[in-house]
Amino acid sequence: MTRARVWLITGASSGFGQALATAAVAAGDTVVGAARRTNRLPDGVEAVELDVADAAAGKAVVDGVVDRHGRLDVLVNAAGLALIGAAEETTEAELRDLMDVHFFGPVALTRAALPHLRVQGGGAIVQFSSLGGRLSFPGVGAYSATKFALEGWSEALAAEVGPLGIRVLIVEPGAFRTGLHGGGMRMSEPIAAYEDIVGPVRKMQRDFDGTQPGDPAKAAAAILDALDAEEPPLRLALGNDAADAIAASMESNAAELRAWEHVTRSTDL
């Protein structure tokens, strides 16, 4: 794409949002970075304070970007948190907070952006999901639930807006060296019965911070390449761990379907 783009990136003060904002500025694009704490935004990024759980504020931010810059080319929903806890350990408030950040917030921002993108006749929406948006394991049920929801909604969205010239890219990172396993990590109150099941997951996540294999700068470069591709993917998995786990999950699901296919096909009238 030869024309400089206008980006709105949430979660731009850390992690993937920060890396992507840095890469977009380096490419000569205009970047509006939205975050709750704007003092950590990269150089060259226009700062906007935003809590993505506030849908009305999100719409005002989107409209403000278009008012100031005349267009919006790429919306990136990158704000995120992590939560470790068994299903029984996770409180309703914890689950709802996570849903607001990972699902209802991105949905509201996407809906606010779509009228502008439709009028322009094009643009892109980047939804940050996760390896946990494809599969789940003990202790991450709440986190995965929010990402599964975002992926399902975004998959339908891609089919709806693709004919209008609007691209949707679902990004599925594995473990990258961001703050998600540090300050972005929350733990539900433990229940003793789950200690042997979820306790090791809690310990692994605490010990993981600073040792994750993924490089956020390389992830940002891969996303830019995908957005510029003539045939972009709907889903972009990032990291060797994501590739291995997703491939294994797909093979397991296919084997289970084959094993039970005779039952599956026996239920029609």
C-alpha positions, 0 to 999 in steps of 0.5 A: 500500500503506497498511501500512508495509513491512519491507525487506531491501536488500543493497548498501545502502551505495552505489549503487542499494541506498543510493538505494532504502533512502533512498527506503523510509525516507522513505516510512515503511517499516522498512529493514534494510540489508545491506552488507560496510561498514555505516558508509555506510548511510543514516540510519534504516536498520538495519545488518546486516553481510553478504557476499552470497556467504556463503549461510549468513550470508544465511539467518541475516540473512533469518531475523533480520529476520523474528524482529525485525520479524515479517515481511519484505515486500520483499527487494532483491538490489542488491549488485553489482560490474563486471568488464571483460575479454574471455572469454579474459582473464577468469580462472575465479576472477574469473568465479566471484567475480562469479557468487557476488555476482550469481547464487548470492548472490541465489538463496540470499537469495531461497530463504531469504526464500520460506518467510516470504513464502509463510506471509505470503501475499505480498511482493516480490523485487527482482532488480537485473539490468542492461542487460547482462542483456538484451544483451552486447558485447565486454569484458562477457561475464562480467558479462552471463553473471551477469545473464543467469543471474539473469534466467532464474532470476527469470523462472521464479521469477515464474511459480512464485510469482505464484499465491502472491501474491509479486511478482518485479521484475527491474530493468535499469538502464543507466548510472547515477551510482553507484560501479559504474564507480569502486570497483565496477569490476574489470579483467581482465589484458589480452591484447595480441590484444584491445587494439583490441577490448576496450581502448576498452571499458576506457577508456570505463568508466574515463572514464565514472565521474561522467558517467553520465546516470542518477539513482539517486534517480529510479530508486528512485522508479520502483521504488517506483512499480512495486512499488505498481502494480496490474499491475507489470512483470516487467522494468523497464528504467531510463534512456534508454540502456537503453530505446534499446539494448533496443529496438534489440536486440529489433528486431535479434533479430526481424529475424534470426528472420524471416530464418532462420525458414524454416530454423527451421521446417524442422527438425521431424520 
